[in-house]
Structures are given as structure tokens and as C-alpha cells.
Amino acid sequence: MESSTASAPPVLFDDFPESQFGDKEDYKQALASIQETLFHVQQAYFHQKRRALIIFEGWDASGKGGTIRRITEKLDPRGVHVFPVAKPAKEEQDKHFLYRFWQQIPSPGSLTLFDRSHYGRVLVERVDSLATQSEWQRAYREINEFERTLCDSGVRVIKLYMHISEEEQKKRFEERLHNPFKRWKLTEEDLHNRRKRKDYIQAINDMFVQTHTSHAPWHIVNGEHKWQARVDTLRYIVDMLCEGVDITPPPLDDKVIKLASQQLNVNRAQLK
């Protein structure tokens, strides 16, 4: 485990508080407000050539996709990229497991979101014995070094785990099964993973202990109530992105002001 931690590692909980949003209009207003703030933060990151990596892990049907959609829908698409992580391609399987994630590191001025991530090494690959014990145990150190390197090079790393109860997952699986437009979301692998929930709980909590660091801490999102989870996640991301960052819009370039006053008949004094 990394010696410098932001706080005690989080632990999966069984107590899921109720949502503060009983009315859809209240939720929509809160969502729109935080989305606008996130857009301004994205602009600041673009102008200051900052970059961030936002990592999503969580149970199947915990709301990762819906939350990512709410994060990105109001952002400038030129400055945000979503990397959906699935089984590595054949040509990637003989390379180090971090190889394909290095290829997706955000460029200066941009945000990248991982929909699942390199943590598959210590989750699904551990639980399903797709990696040897020595491989997934070694991966904790490799992951910490990977994230430390990113942070040292100016990448802000935000790690989220979307947590829902076993009962809520069952309800969402059933909803997908009965909805012709959502059936494709429910897979044999989802049902297989559900049977191994206890094994996953152990692996997830071990992951928190081993990789919750001061520079890249884990944050568990209560995903039991979708509206609340989306707003809470966006608020947390905004708080993390804003920490130590001035999001004030940059001043206009003097050359642009001069040209605008000449060509567009804009009052220079008003622009100042």
C-alpha cells in the first residue's frame, strides 16, 4: 500500500441514504446548474492547458453510463474523450496490462473519462482467475506508480466507484430484461458477475486499501438513486477539478481587442 494516503481508505457500505430529489424538476435544475459549472471548469482547463483523467468503476447497472452521459452532454466535445474499456484486443493481450491505458492519457487542455479502467486487473481478472495471484497482487504497485507518474506530469486523477445494493441491481437487471430498448445492456457476463458479488466485495475493498492515495484517492458514489448519484458525482468532479485551480475566464488578448474595435466598431473601453 502507498504510504501517503489522503485519509482512511473507503469501504463499501450497506446503508444507502434516501435521495434529496423527490421532484424531477428539482433534479433537472440542480443538474443543469452543475453542468454549467463543469463547462466553465472545462474552459479553464483548456485555456490553462491543464488535463484530467476521471476513472469510473462500479457494479454492473450502477449508473456509470448514464452519469458519464450527463457529464459530457454539455461539454465542448473537442475537449473531452470517453474511453469505454472492454476485454483487451488480441494484439494487446501479450502486452503489459497498462499499455492500452497509456495510449489514452489526456492531452493538455482536455478531459478523459475511463468507463471501467486498468482496475480490471485487480477486480474481474482477480475474481475470475484471468490473472495469476502474483500478477494481480503486483498490479497494486504498478497501478500506484502509473497514477503517481500521471500526477507528477500534471494530470489530475479522479477515481469514482458507483455503488448500489444487490436488491437495486436485481431491479435494474429486470428492467433491462423487460425493456426491448435496454435488453442489449444485460449480458451473460453481468449475471455471472452478480453470482460472485461476495468475491467482488472483497476485491473492491482490497483495491481501496491498496490504491487509495493522497494524489489519487477513491470516492464511493451512492448510486442507489440515479438522480442523486448523477448530481453528487458532478459536484464531486467539479470540486476535485477546481481544487487549486483559478476558473476565472481569461482576459481578452489586446490584439483581439484592437482588431475588434477597428473591424467590428466595438467600444474598446467597454471590453476592458
Accessible surface in RSA format (square Angstrom, percent):
REM  Atomic radii and reference values for relative SASA: ProtOr
REM  Chains: A
REM  Algorithm: Lee & Richards
REM  Probe-radius: 1.40
REM  Slices: 20
REM RES _ NUM      All-atoms   Total-Side   Main-Chain    Non-polar    All polar
REM                ABS   REL    ABS   REL    ABS   REL    ABS   REL    ABS   REL
RES MET A   1   117.55  60.9  54.29  35.9  63.27 150.6  38.98  33.1  78.57 104.1
RES GLU A   2    43.02  24.7  31.42  23.8  11.60  27.6  18.42  35.6  24.60  20.1
RES SER A   3   117.93  99.7  78.42 104.7  39.51  91.0  56.93 121.2  60.99  85.4
RES SER A   4    60.32  51.0  52.38  69.9   7.94  18.3  38.51  82.0  21.81  30.6
RES THR A   5    47.45  33.7  23.61  23.9  23.84  56.8   0.96   1.3  46.49  70.3
RES ALA A   6    57.20  52.6  21.61  33.3  35.59  81.0  28.23  39.8  28.97  76.7
RES SER A   7    65.94  55.7  51.12  68.2  14.82  34.1  50.51 107.6  15.43  21.6
RES ALA A   8    85.73  78.8  62.00  95.7  23.73  54.0  68.38  96.3  17.35  46.0
RES PRO A   9    34.94  25.5  25.12  22.9   9.82  35.7  25.12  20.7   9.82  61.0
RES PRO A  10    30.12  21.9  18.34  16.7  11.78  42.8  29.57  24.4   0.55   3.4
RES VAL A  11    95.78  63.0  83.52  75.6  12.27  29.6  83.52  72.6  12.27  33.3
RES LEU A  12    22.23  12.4   5.27   3.8  16.95  42.6   5.49   3.9  16.74  45.0
RES PHE A  13    62.41  31.2  55.33  34.3   7.08  18.4  61.18  37.1   1.22   3.5
RES ASP A  14   141.66  99.2 116.51 116.0  25.15  59.5  36.79  86.6 104.87 104.6
RES ASP A  15   114.76  80.4 104.49 104.0  10.27  24.3  39.87  93.8  74.89  74.7
RES PHE A  16    33.30  16.7  15.15   9.4  18.14  47.2  15.15   9.2  18.14  51.9
RES PRO A  17    81.09  59.1  70.88  64.6  10.21  37.1  80.68  66.6   0.41   2.6
RES GLU A  18   147.59  84.7 123.69  93.6  23.91  56.9  62.80 121.5  84.79  69.2
RES SER A  19    33.01  27.9  11.82  15.8  21.18  48.8  11.24  23.9  21.76  30.5
RES GLN A  20   121.73  68.1  83.55  61.1  38.18  90.9  40.67  86.6  81.06  61.5
RES PHE A  21    18.09   9.1   8.50   5.3   9.60  25.0   8.70   5.3   9.40  26.9
RES GLY A  22    80.05  98.7   0.00   N/A  80.05  98.7  42.21 115.8  37.84  84.7
RES ASP A  23    69.57  48.7  65.58  65.3   3.99   9.4  23.25  54.7  46.33  46.2
RES LYS A  24   117.14  57.1 112.82  69.2   4.32  10.3  55.44  49.9  61.70  65.7
RES GLU A  25    94.81  54.4  94.57  71.5   0.24   0.6  47.40  91.7  47.41  38.7
RES ASP A  26    78.35  54.9  73.39  73.0   4.96  11.7  16.47  38.8  61.88  61.7
RES TYR A  27     9.65   4.5   9.65   5.5   0.00   0.0   8.24   6.2   1.42   1.7
RES LYS A  28   100.36  49.0  95.40  58.5   4.96  11.8  51.49  46.3  48.87  52.1
RES GLN A  29   122.56  68.5 112.82  82.5   9.74  23.2  41.56  88.5  81.00  61.4
RES ALA A  30    19.41  17.8   8.97  13.8  10.44  23.8  17.25  24.3   2.16   5.7
RES LEU A  31    14.99   8.3  14.99  10.7   0.00   0.0  14.99  10.5   0.00   0.0
RES ALA A  32    56.29  51.8  50.16  77.4   6.14  14.0  52.00  73.2   4.29  11.4
RES SER A  33    68.42  57.8  60.66  81.0   7.76  17.9  30.11  64.1  38.31  53.7
RES ILE A  34    21.82  12.4  20.79  15.5   1.03   2.5  21.82  15.7   0.01   0.0
RES GLN A  35     6.74   3.8   5.95   4.3   0.79   1.9   2.22   4.7   4.52   3.4
RES GLU A  36   104.87  60.2  99.22  75.1   5.65  13.5  31.35  60.6  73.52  60.0
RES THR A  37    45.38  32.3  44.60  45.2   0.78   1.8  22.16  29.8  23.22  35.1
RES LEU A  38     0.97   0.5   0.97   0.7   0.00   0.0   0.97   0.7   0.00   0.0
RES PHE A  39    62.39  31.2  62.39  38.6   0.00   0.0  62.39  37.8   0.00   0.0
RES HIS A  40    79.18  43.3  77.28  53.7   1.90   4.9  61.65  63.5  17.53  20.4
RES VAL A  41     0.04   0.0   0.04   0.0   0.00   0.0   0.04   0.0   0.00   0.0
RES GLN A  42     5.88   3.3   5.86   4.3   0.02   0.0   4.69  10.0   1.19   0.9
RES GLN A  43    74.18  41.5  71.78  52.5   2.40   5.7  20.87  44.4  53.31  40.4
RES ALA A  44     4.88   4.5   0.73   1.1   4.15   9.4   4.38   6.2   0.50   1.3
RES TYR A  45     2.67   1.2   2.67   1.5   0.00   0.0   1.56   1.2   1.11   1.4
RES PHE A  46   109.00  54.5 108.90  67.4   0.10   0.3 108.90  66.0   0.10   0.3
RES HIS A  47    96.08  52.5  68.34  47.5  27.73  70.9  41.30  42.6  54.78  63.7
RES GLN A  48    70.71  39.5  44.74  32.7  25.97  61.8  36.79  78.3  33.92  25.7
RES LYS A  49   126.11  61.5 111.98  68.7  14.13  33.6  77.74  70.0  48.37  51.5
RES ARG A  50    86.38  36.3  82.42  42.0   3.96   9.4  17.46  23.9  68.92  41.8
RES ARG A  51    48.27  20.3  47.46  24.2   0.82   1.9   1.62   2.2  46.66  28.3
RES ALA A  52     0.00   0.0   0.00   0.0   0.00   0.0   0.00   0.0   0.00   0.0
RES LEU A  53     0.00   0.0   0.00   0.0   0.00   0.0   0.00   0.0   0.00   0.0
RES ILE A  54     0.57   0.3   0.57   0.4   0.00   0.0   0.57   0.4   0.00   0.0
RES ILE A  55     0.00   0.0   0.00   0.0   0.00   0.0   0.00   0.0   0.00   0.0
RES PHE A  56     0.00   0.0   0.00   0.0   0.00   0.0   0.00   0.0   0.00   0.0
RES GLU A  57     3.33   1.9   3.33   2.5   0.00   0.0   0.00   0.0   3.33   2.7
RES GLY A  58     3.92   4.8   0.00   N/A   3.92   4.8   0.00   0.0   3.92   8.8
RES TRP A  59    16.55   6.6  14.04   6.8   2.51   5.9  16.55   8.8   0.00   0.0
RES ASP A  60    18.89  13.2  14.93  14.9   3.96   9.4   4.97  11.7  13.92  13.9
RES ALA A  61     8.69   8.0   0.10   0.2   8.59  19.5   1.82   2.6   6.88  18.2
RES SER A  62     1.29   1.1   0.00   0.0   1.29   3.0   0.00   0.0   1.29   1.8
RES GLY A  63    20.95  25.8   0.00   N/A  20.95  25.8  18.64  51.2   2.31   5.2
RES LYS A  64    17.45   8.5  15.64   9.6   1.82   4.3   9.16   8.2   8.29   8.8
RES GLY A  65    40.05  49.4   0.00   N/A  40.05  49.4  28.79  79.0  11.26  25.2
RES GLY A  66    13.82  17.0   0.00   N/A  13.82  17.0   6.77  18.6   7.05  15.8
RES THR A  67     1.51   1.1   1.51   1.5   0.00   0.0   0.00   0.0   1.51   2.3
RES ILE A  68    10.83   6.2  10.83   8.1   0.00   0.0  10.83   7.8   0.00   0.0
RES ARG A  69   125.43  52.7 121.51  61.9   3.92   9.3  58.35  79.7  67.08  40.7
RES ARG A  70    45.85  19.3  45.85  23.4   0.00   0.0   0.75   1.0  45.10  27.3
RES ILE A  71     1.53   0.9   0.59   0.4   0.94   2.3   0.59   0.4   0.94   2.6
RES THR A  72    32.77  23.3  25.43  25.8   7.35  17.5  11.26  15.1  21.51  32.5
RES GLU A  73    92.06  52.9  56.19  42.5  35.87  85.4  27.07  52.4  65.00  53.1
RES LYS A  74   122.59  59.8 105.88  65.0  16.71  39.8  53.86  48.5  68.74  73.2
RES LEU A  75    10.65   5.9   0.52   0.4  10.13  25.5   1.15   0.8   9.50  25.6
RES ASP A  76    42.03  29.4  36.85  36.7   5.18  12.3  19.24  45.3  22.79  22.7
RES PRO A  77   109.69  79.9  94.47  86.1  15.22  55.3  96.10  79.3  13.59  84.5
RES ARG A  78   216.96  91.1 176.12  89.8  40.84  97.2  86.96 118.8 130.00  78.8
RES GLY A  79    10.73  13.2   0.00   N/A  10.73  13.2  10.38  28.5   0.35   0.8
RES VAL A  80    24.41  16.1   7.98   7.2  16.43  39.6   8.82   7.7  15.59  42.3
RES HIS A  81    88.15  48.2  84.70  58.9   3.45   8.8  66.55  68.6  21.60  25.1
RES VAL A  82    51.27  33.7  38.07  34.5  13.21  31.8  38.07  33.1  13.21  35.8
RES PHE A  83    30.03  15.0  30.03  18.6   0.00   0.0  30.03  18.2   0.00   0.0
RES PRO A  84    93.00  67.8  81.66  74.4  11.34  41.2  82.19  67.9  10.80  67.2
RES VAL A  85    23.16  15.2   7.64   6.9  15.52  37.4   8.03   7.0  15.13  41.0
RES ALA A  86    74.73  68.7  58.67  90.5  16.06  36.5  70.33  99.0   4.40  11.7
RES LYS A  87   173.22  84.5 143.51  88.1  29.72  70.8  93.65  84.3  79.57  84.8
RES PRO A  88    37.40  27.3  34.08  31.1   3.32  12.1  34.28  28.3   3.12  19.4
RES ALA A  89    44.40  40.8  31.86  49.2  12.54  28.5  42.54  59.9   1.86   4.9
RES LYS A  90   172.38  84.1 162.80  99.9   9.58  22.8 112.37 101.1  60.01  63.9
RES GLU A  91   119.17  68.4 104.58  79.1  14.59  34.7  61.75 119.4  57.42  46.9
RES GLU A  92    44.78  25.7  39.06  29.6   5.72  13.6   6.37  12.3  38.41  31.4
RES GLN A  93    91.62  51.2  61.75  45.1  29.87  71.1  22.75  48.4  68.86  52.2
RES ASP A  94   142.49  99.8 105.12 104.6  37.37  88.4  36.66  86.3 105.83 105.5
RES LYS A  95    93.12  45.4  75.71  46.5  17.41  41.4  53.66  48.3  39.47  42.0
RES HIS A  96    92.99  50.8  73.31  51.0  19.68  50.3  74.58  76.9  18.41  21.4
RES PHE A  97    25.97  13.0  12.30   7.6  13.67  35.6  22.71  13.8   3.26   9.3
RES LEU A  98    10.89   6.1  10.89   7.8   0.00   0.0  10.89   7.6   0.00   0.0
RES TYR A  99    88.78  41.4  84.33  48.0   4.44  11.6  52.98  39.8  35.80  44.1
RES ARG A 100    33.95  14.3  32.66  16.6   1.29   3.1   6.63   9.1  27.32  16.6
RES PHE A 101     4.29   2.1   4.29   2.7   0.00   0.0   4.29   2.6   0.00   0.0
RES TRP A 102   109.52  43.9  96.95  46.9  12.57  29.5  81.24  43.3  28.28  45.9
RES GLN A 103   105.94  59.2  72.29  52.8  33.65  80.1  28.77  61.2  77.18  58.5
RES GLN A 104    47.26  26.4  41.96  30.7   5.30  12.6   3.74   8.0  43.52  33.0
RES ILE A 105    35.98  20.5  17.56  13.1  18.42  44.4  17.56  12.6  18.42  50.0
RES PRO A 106     3.90   2.8   0.00   0.0   3.90  14.2   3.17   2.6   0.72   4.5
RES SER A 107    71.47  60.4  65.75  87.8   5.71  13.2  30.71  65.4  40.75  57.1
RES PRO A 108    84.16  61.3  67.79  61.8  16.37  59.5  67.79  56.0  16.37 101.8
RES GLY A 109     3.46   4.3   0.00   N/A   3.46   4.3   0.88   2.4   2.58   5.8
RES SER A 110    20.01  16.9  19.74  26.3   0.27   0.6  17.65  37.6   2.36   3.3
RES LEU A 111     1.13   0.6   0.93   0.7   0.20   0.5   0.93   0.7   0.20   0.5
RES THR A 112     4.00   2.8   4.00   4.1   0.00   0.0   0.00   0.0   4.00   6.0
RES LEU A 113     0.07   0.0   0.07   0.1   0.00   0.0   0.07   0.1   0.00   0.0
RES PHE A 114     0.00   0.0   0.00   0.0   0.00   0.0   0.00   0.0   0.00   0.0
RES ASP A 115    35.48  24.9  33.70  33.5   1.78   4.2   1.90   4.5  33.59  33.5
RES ARG A 116    74.18  31.1  74.18  37.8   0.00   0.0  33.41  45.7  40.77  24.7
RES SER A 117     4.23   3.6   0.00   0.0   4.23   9.7   0.00   0.0   4.23   5.9
RES HIS A 118     1.73   0.9   0.00   0.0   1.73   4.4   1.41   1.5   0.32   0.4
RES TYR A 119     0.00   0.0   0.00   0.0   0.00   0.0   0.00   0.0   0.00   0.0
RES GLY A 120    16.52  20.4   0.00   N/A  16.52  20.4  16.52  45.3   0.00   0.0
RES ARG A 121    40.81  17.1  38.92  19.8   1.88   4.5   0.33   0.4  40.48  24.5
RES VAL A 122     0.00   0.0   0.00   0.0   0.00   0.0   0.00   0.0   0.00   0.0
RES LEU A 123    11.61   6.5  11.61   8.3   0.00   0.0  11.61   8.2   0.00   0.0
RES VAL A 124    42.90  28.2  42.90  38.8   0.00   0.0  42.90  37.3   0.00   0.0
RES GLU A 125    32.82  18.8  32.82  24.8   0.00   0.0   8.11  15.7  24.71  20.2
RES ARG A 126    46.90  19.7  36.55  18.6  10.35  24.6   4.64   6.3  42.26  25.6
RES VAL A 127    21.41  14.1   2.24   2.0  19.17  46.2   7.95   6.9  13.46  36.5
RES ASP A 128    37.35  26.2  20.19  20.1  17.17  40.6  11.76  27.7  25.59  25.5
RES SER A 129    94.99  80.3  68.59  91.5  26.40  60.8  36.14  77.0  58.84  82.4
RES LEU A 130   123.27  68.7  88.75  63.5  34.51  86.8  93.53  65.7  29.73  80.0
RES ALA A 131     7.60   7.0   0.00   0.0   7.60  17.3   3.05   4.3   4.56  12.1
RES THR A 132    79.63  56.6  71.41  72.4   8.22  19.6  77.74 104.4   1.90   2.9
RES GLN A 133   111.59  62.4 103.97  76.0   7.61  18.1  28.12  59.9  83.47  63.3
RES SER A 134    71.13  60.1  62.94  84.0   8.18  18.8  46.95 100.0  24.17  33.9
RES GLU A 135    54.56  31.3  54.03  40.9   0.53   1.3   5.75  11.1  48.81  39.9
RES TRP A 136    33.77  13.6  33.77  16.3   0.00   0.0  26.07  13.9   7.69  12.5
RES GLN A 137    86.93  48.6  77.02  56.3   9.92  23.6  20.90  44.5  66.03  50.1
RES ARG A 138   101.68  42.7  92.33  47.1   9.36  22.3  43.49  59.4  58.20  35.3
RES ALA A 139     0.00   0.0   0.00   0.0   0.00   0.0   0.00   0.0   0.00   0.0
RES TYR A 140    20.06   9.4  20.06  11.4   0.00   0.0  19.54  14.7   0.51   0.6
RES ARG A 141   128.08  53.8 121.94  62.2   6.15  14.6  65.98  90.2  62.11  37.6
RES GLU A 142    25.48  14.6  22.67  17.1   2.81   6.7  10.21  19.8  15.27  12.5
RES ILE A 143     0.00   0.0   0.00   0.0   0.00   0.0   0.00   0.0   0.00   0.0
RES ASN A 144    10.98   7.6  10.50  10.1   0.48   1.2   5.38  12.9   5.60   5.4
RES GLU A 145    89.14  51.2  85.21  64.5   3.94   9.4  43.92  85.0  45.22  36.9
RES PHE A 146     5.65   2.8   1.00   0.6   4.65  12.1   4.89   3.0   0.76   2.2
RES GLU A 147     0.37   0.2   0.37   0.3   0.00   0.0   0.00   0.0   0.37   0.3
RES ARG A 148    94.88  39.8  94.88  48.4   0.00   0.0  41.27  56.4  53.61  32.5
RES THR A 149    68.87  49.0  65.36  66.3   3.50   8.3  43.44  58.3  25.43  38.4
RES LEU A 150     2.28   1.3   2.28   1.6   0.00   0.0   2.28   1.6   0.00   0.0
RES CYS A 151    27.29  20.6  10.88  12.1  16.41  38.6   8.43  21.3  18.86  20.3
RES ASP A 152   102.47  71.8  64.75  64.4  37.73  89.2  31.46  74.0  71.01  70.8
RES SER A 153    63.16  53.4  36.29  48.4  26.86  61.9  43.58  92.8  19.58  27.4
RES GLY A 154    50.63  62.4   0.00   N/A  50.63  62.4  36.11  99.1  14.52  32.5
RES VAL A 155     2.86   1.9   0.05   0.0   2.81   6.8   0.49   0.4   2.37   6.4
RES ARG A 156    69.76  29.3  62.72  32.0   7.04  16.8  22.14  30.3  47.62  28.9
RES VAL A 157     2.08   1.4   0.00   0.0   2.08   5.0   0.00   0.0   2.08   5.6
RES ILE A 158     0.00   0.0   0.00   0.0   0.00   0.0   0.00   0.0   0.00   0.0
RES LYS A 159     0.34   0.2   0.00   0.0   0.34   0.8   0.00   0.0   0.34   0.4
RES LEU A 160     0.00   0.0   0.00   0.0   0.00   0.0   0.00   0.0   0.00   0.0
RES TYR A 161     5.25   2.5   5.25   3.0   0.00   0.0   0.97   0.7   4.28   5.3
RES MET A 162     0.45   0.2   0.45   0.3   0.00   0.0   0.45   0.4   0.00   0.0
RES HIS A 163     4.85   2.6   4.85   3.4   0.00   0.0   4.74   4.9   0.11   0.1
RES ILE A 164     0.00   0.0   0.00   0.0   0.00   0.0   0.00   0.0   0.00   0.0
RES SER A 165    14.09  11.9  12.08  16.1   2.00   4.6  12.99  27.7   1.10   1.5
RES GLU A 166    73.79  42.4  71.75  54.3   2.04   4.9  11.17  21.6  62.61  51.1
RES GLU A 167   127.58  73.2 119.85  90.7   7.73  18.4  70.68 136.7  56.91  46.5
RES GLU A 168    21.61  12.4  19.05  14.4   2.56   6.1   2.40   4.6  19.21  15.7
RES GLN A 169     3.70   2.1   3.70   2.7   0.00   0.0   0.00   0.0   3.70   2.8
RES LYS A 170   104.14  50.8 103.63  63.6   0.51   1.2  72.29  65.1  31.85  33.9
RES LYS A 171   125.09  61.0 122.25  75.0   2.84   6.8  75.19  67.7  49.90  53.2
RES ARG A 172     8.32   3.5   8.05   4.1   0.27   0.6   7.12   9.7   1.21   0.7
RES PHE A 173     9.32   4.7   9.06   5.6   0.26   0.7   9.32   5.6   0.00   0.0
RES GLU A 174    74.34  42.7  73.32  55.5   1.03   2.4  29.24  56.6  45.10  36.8
RES GLU A 175    80.13  46.0  69.80  52.8  10.33  24.6  37.90  73.3  42.23  34.5
RES ARG A 176    42.91  18.0  42.91  21.9   0.00   0.0   2.58   3.5  40.33  24.4
RES LEU A 177    99.60  55.5  95.58  68.4   4.02  10.1  95.62  67.2   3.98  10.7
RES HIS A 178   137.29  75.0 116.50  81.0  20.79  53.2  83.70  86.3  53.60  62.4
RES ASN A 179    43.92  30.3  41.45  40.1   2.47   6.0   9.69  23.3  34.23  33.1
RES PRO A 180    89.20  65.0  68.43  62.4  20.77  75.5  68.72  56.7  20.48 127.3
RES PHE A 181   173.95  87.0 158.70  98.3  15.24  39.7 163.53  99.1  10.42  29.8
RES LYS A 182    60.46  29.5  60.46  37.1   0.00   0.0  34.61  31.2  25.85  27.5
RES ARG A 183   126.58  53.1 119.22  60.8   7.36  17.5  39.28  53.7  87.30  52.9
RES TRP A 184   185.36  74.4 159.61  77.3  25.75  60.5 161.18  85.9  24.18  39.2
RES LYS A 185    71.00  34.6  59.84  36.7  11.16  26.6  29.45  26.5  41.55  44.3
RES LEU A 186    29.13  16.2  11.88   8.5  17.25  43.4  11.88   8.3  17.25  46.4
RES THR A 187    61.96  44.1  54.64  55.4   7.32  17.4  59.17  79.5   2.79   4.2
RES GLU A 188   152.82  87.7 142.13 107.5  10.69  25.5  57.60 111.4  95.22  77.7
RES GLU A 189   102.73  59.0  96.03  72.6   6.70  15.9  33.40  64.6  69.33  56.6
RES ASP A 190    14.60  10.2  14.52  14.4   0.08   0.2   0.00   0.0  14.60  14.6
RES LEU A 191    79.78  44.4  78.12  55.9   1.66   4.2  78.30  55.0   1.48   4.0
RES HIS A 192    50.49  27.6  50.37  35.0   0.13   0.3  38.96  40.2  11.54  13.4
RES ASN A 193    22.33  15.4  21.27  20.6   1.07   2.6   8.35  20.1  13.99  13.5
RES ARG A 194    52.98  22.2  45.23  23.1   7.75  18.5  17.08  23.3  35.89  21.8
RES ARG A 195   180.05  75.6 141.14  71.9  38.91  92.7  76.06 104.0 103.99  63.0
RES LYS A 196    63.01  30.7  59.60  36.6   3.41   8.1  36.13  32.5  26.88  28.6
RES ARG A 197    23.90  10.0  23.22  11.8   0.68   1.6  10.41  14.2  13.49   8.2
RES LYS A 198   180.83  88.2 171.29 105.1   9.54  22.7 114.09 102.7  66.74  71.1
RES ASP A 199    78.13  54.7  71.94  71.6   6.18  14.6  14.42  33.9  63.71  63.5
RES TYR A 200    19.60   9.2  19.60  11.2   0.00   0.0  18.45  13.9   1.16   1.4
RES ILE A 201    59.65  33.9  59.65  44.4   0.00   0.0  59.65  43.0   0.00   0.0
RES GLN A 202    98.21  54.9  95.26  69.6   2.95   7.0  33.34  71.0  64.87  49.2
RES ALA A 203     0.02   0.0   0.02   0.0   0.00   0.0   0.02   0.0   0.00   0.0
RES ILE A 204     0.52   0.3   0.52   0.4   0.00   0.0   0.52   0.4   0.00   0.0
RES ASN A 205    31.01  21.4  30.68  29.6   0.33   0.8  14.39  34.6  16.63  16.1
RES ASP A 206    38.91  27.3  38.00  37.8   0.91   2.2   8.69  20.5  30.22  30.1
RES MET A 207     0.00   0.0   0.00   0.0   0.00   0.0   0.00   0.0   0.00   0.0
RES PHE A 208     0.01   0.0   0.01   0.0   0.00   0.0   0.01   0.0   0.00   0.0
RES VAL A 209    63.98  42.1  63.98  57.9   0.00   0.0  63.98  55.6   0.00   0.0
RES GLN A 210    50.88  28.5  50.63  37.0   0.25   0.6   1.04   2.2  49.84  37.8
RES THR A 211     0.00   0.0   0.00   0.0   0.00   0.0   0.00   0.0   0.00   0.0
RES HIS A 212     6.44   3.5   5.68   4.0   0.75   1.9   5.68   5.9   0.75   0.9
RES THR A 213     0.21   0.1   0.21   0.2   0.00   0.0   0.21   0.3   0.00   0.0
RES SER A 214    52.35  44.2  31.74  42.4  20.60  47.5  22.50  47.9  29.84  41.8
RES HIS A 215    30.99  16.9   9.76   6.8  21.23  54.3  19.27  19.9  11.72  13.6
RES ALA A 216     0.00   0.0   0.00   0.0   0.00   0.0   0.00   0.0   0.00   0.0
RES PRO A 217    19.44  14.2  18.98  17.3   0.46   1.7  18.98  15.7   0.46   2.9
RES TRP A 218     8.99   3.6   0.00   0.0   8.99  21.1   0.00   0.0   8.99  14.6
RES HIS A 219    58.80  32.1  58.07  40.4   0.73   1.9  33.58  34.6  25.22  29.3
RES ILE A 220    22.52  12.8   7.13   5.3  15.38  37.1   7.13   5.1  15.38  41.8
RES VAL A 221     3.48   2.3   1.31   1.2   2.17   5.2   3.48   3.0   0.00   0.0
RES ASN A 222    28.38  19.6  22.91  22.1   5.47  13.2  15.59  37.5  12.78  12.4
RES GLY A 223     0.45   0.6   0.00   N/A   0.45   0.6   0.03   0.1   0.41   0.9
RES GLU A 224    29.65  17.0  24.46  18.5   5.19  12.3   7.85  15.2  21.80  17.8
RES HIS A 225    48.02  26.2  43.23  30.0   4.79  12.3  30.33  31.3  17.69  20.6
RES LYS A 226    75.67  36.9  68.16  41.8   7.51  17.9  41.17  37.1  34.50  36.7
RES TRP A 227    76.72  30.8  75.16  36.4   1.56   3.7  57.50  30.7  19.22  31.2
RES GLN A 228    15.85   8.9  15.85  11.6   0.00   0.0  10.23  21.8   5.62   4.3
RES ALA A 229     2.80   2.6   2.80   4.3   0.00   0.0   2.80   3.9   0.00   0.0
RES ARG A 230    28.66  12.0  28.66  14.6   0.00   0.0   0.90   1.2  27.76  16.8
RES VAL A 231     0.00   0.0   0.00   0.0   0.00   0.0   0.00   0.0   0.00   0.0
RES ASP A 232    48.55  34.0  42.91  42.7   5.64  13.3  18.02  42.4  30.53  30.4
RES THR A 233     0.00   0.0   0.00   0.0   0.00   0.0   0.00   0.0   0.00   0.0
RES LEU A 234     0.00   0.0   0.00   0.0   0.00   0.0   0.00   0.0   0.00   0.0
RES ARG A 235    93.67  39.3  92.96  47.4   0.71   1.7  36.16  49.4  57.52  34.9
RES TYR A 236    39.91  18.6  36.37  20.7   3.55   9.2  32.93  24.7   6.99   8.6
RES ILE A 237     0.00   0.0   0.00   0.0   0.00   0.0   0.00   0.0   0.00   0.0
RES VAL A 238    11.22   7.4  11.22  10.2   0.00   0.0  11.22   9.7   0.00   0.0
RES ASP A 239    94.86  66.4  85.42  85.0   9.44  22.3  25.05  59.0  69.81  69.6
RES MET A 240    35.16  18.2  34.23  22.7   0.92   2.2  18.56  15.8  16.59  22.0
RES LEU A 241     0.00   0.0   0.00   0.0   0.00   0.0   0.00   0.0   0.00   0.0
RES CYS A 242    32.58  24.6  25.50  28.4   7.09  16.7  19.99  50.6  12.60  13.6
RES GLU A 243   119.24  68.5 108.98  82.5  10.26  24.4  44.37  85.8  74.87  61.1
RES GLY A 244    78.40  96.7   0.00   N/A  78.40  96.7  42.90 117.7  35.51  79.5
RES VAL A 245    14.39   9.5   0.13   0.1  14.26  34.4   1.21   1.1  13.17  35.7
RES ASP A 246    93.54  65.5  81.10  80.7  12.44  29.4  40.69  95.8  52.84  52.7
RES ILE A 247    61.48  35.0  51.97  38.7   9.51  22.9  51.97  37.4   9.51  25.8
RES THR A 248    90.34  64.2  77.20  78.3  13.13  31.3  54.92  73.8  35.41  53.5
RES PRO A 249   109.45  79.8  93.55  85.3  15.91  57.8  98.41  81.2  11.05  68.6
RES PRO A 250    68.73  50.1  47.39  43.2  21.34  77.6  52.57  43.4  16.16 100.4
RES PRO A 251   126.56  92.2 100.70  91.8  25.85  94.0 112.13  92.6  14.43  89.7
RES LEU A 252    93.60  52.1  75.88  54.3  17.72  44.5  78.56  55.2  15.04  40.5
RES ASP A 253    79.01  55.3  67.30  67.0  11.71  27.7  28.25  66.5  50.77  50.6
RES ASP A 254    85.54  59.9  80.05  79.7   5.50  13.0  26.76  63.0  58.79  58.6
RES LYS A 255   159.59  77.9 156.66  96.1   2.93   7.0 102.24  92.0  57.34  61.1
RES VAL A 256    76.64  50.4  75.09  68.0   1.55   3.7  76.18  66.2   0.46   1.2
RES ILE A 257     4.76   2.7   4.62   3.4   0.14   0.3   4.76   3.4   0.00   0.0
RES LYS A 258   116.84  57.0 116.84  71.7   0.00   0.0  59.30  53.4  57.54  61.3
RES LEU A 259    94.05  52.4  93.65  67.0   0.40   1.0  93.92  66.0   0.13   0.4
RES ALA A 260    17.15  15.8  13.58  21.0   3.56   8.1  16.66  23.5   0.49   1.3
RES SER A 261    31.57  26.7  17.96  24.0  13.61  31.4  10.70  22.8  20.87  29.2
RES GLN A 262   115.35  64.5  79.76  58.3  35.59  84.7  39.22  83.5  76.13  57.7
RES GLN A 263   134.62  75.3  99.44  72.7  35.18  83.8  35.81  76.2  98.81  74.9
RES LEU A 264   127.25  70.9 103.41  74.0  23.83  59.9 109.14  76.6  18.11  48.7
RES ASN A 265   141.89  97.8 120.29 116.2  21.60  52.0  29.09  70.0 112.80 109.0
RES VAL A 266    48.62  32.0  39.58  35.8   9.04  21.8  44.08  38.3   4.54  12.3
RES ASN A 267    79.56  54.9  65.92  63.7  13.64  32.8  21.47  51.7  58.08  56.1
RES ARG A 268    99.08  41.6  95.36  48.6   3.73   8.9  47.08  64.3  52.00  31.5
RES ALA A 269    79.67  73.3  57.70  89.0  21.97  50.0  64.08  90.2  15.59  41.3
RES GLN A 270   149.20  83.4 114.94  84.0  34.26  81.6  43.18  91.9 106.01  80.4
RES LEU A 271    65.04  36.2  40.47  29.0  24.57  61.8  43.15  30.3  21.89  58.9
RES LYS A 272   150.63  73.5  89.35  54.8  61.29 145.9  79.88  71.9  70.75  75.4
END  Absolute sums over single chains surface
CHAIN  1 A    14935.3      12390.5       2544.8       8048.5       6886.9
END  Absolute sums over all chains
TOTAL         14935.3      12390.5       2544.8       8048.5       6886.9
